């Protein structure tokens, strides 16, 4: 089952302009895909997979990251 959760976040204007520019030059990406990839990569880089509980979260973040990267939607 693929569930999505909507969030509202304020980001710096410079970052918004960068994302907007990226999306204009990469029509196969959308804002949701960019944010999913960015957030999951952040969690992968800053998370831990040393306990069984964190291993599960780490694997889930890895799956979201790879799905976003390769545009897999199921």
C-alpha positions in Angstrom: 0.0 0.0 0.0 1.4 3.4 -1.0 0.2 6.2 1.3 1.1 9.8 1.0 1.1 12.5 3.6 0.8 16.2 2.7 3.0 18.7 4.5 3.2 22.4 4.4 6.7 23.9 5.0 8.3 27.3 4.5 11.6 27.3 2.7 14.0 30.1 1.9 13.2 32.0 -1.3 16.6 31.1 -2.8 15.9 27.4 -2.3 12.4 27.9 -3.9 14.0 29.6 -6.9 16.5 26.7 -7.2 13.8 24.1 -7.1 11.6 26.1 -9.6 14.6 26.3 -12.0 15.3 22.6 -11.6 11.7 21.7 -12.3 11.6 23.9 -15.4 14.6 22.1 -16.8 13.6 18.6 -15.7 9.9 18.1 -16.8 9.9 14.4 -15.7 10.3 15.6 -12.0 7.7 17.4 -9.9 7.8 19.1 -6.6 6.6 16.1 -4.6 9.2 13.9 -6.2 12.0 16.4 -5.4 10.9 16.7 -1.8 10.6 12.9 -1.3 14.1 12.4 -2.7 15.6 15.2 -0.7 14.0 14.2 2.6 14.7 10.5 2.3 18.3 11.2 1.3 18.7 13.4 4.4 17.4 10.6 6.6 19.7 8.1 5.0 22.7 10.3 5.5 21.8 11.3 9.0 20.1 8.2 10.3 21.3 5.1 11.9 20.6 1.4 11.2 22.1 -0.1 14.3 19.0 -1.4 16.0 16.1 -3.5 14.5 13.7 -0.6 14.8 16.1 1.9 13.1 17.0 -0.7 10.4 13.4 -0.8 9.4 13.1 3.0 9.2 16.4 3.1 7.3 15.2 0.6 4.7 11.9 2.4 4.3 13.8 5.7 3.7 16.1 3.9 1.2 13.1 2.5 -0.6 11.4 6.0 -0.9 14.7 7.5 -2.1 15.2 4.9 -4.8 11.6 5.0 -5.8 11.8 8.8 -6.2 15.1 8.7 -8.0 13.9 6.1 -10.5 10.3 7.5 -10.7 8.7 4.3 -9.5 5.1 4.8 -8.4 3.1 1.8 -7.2 
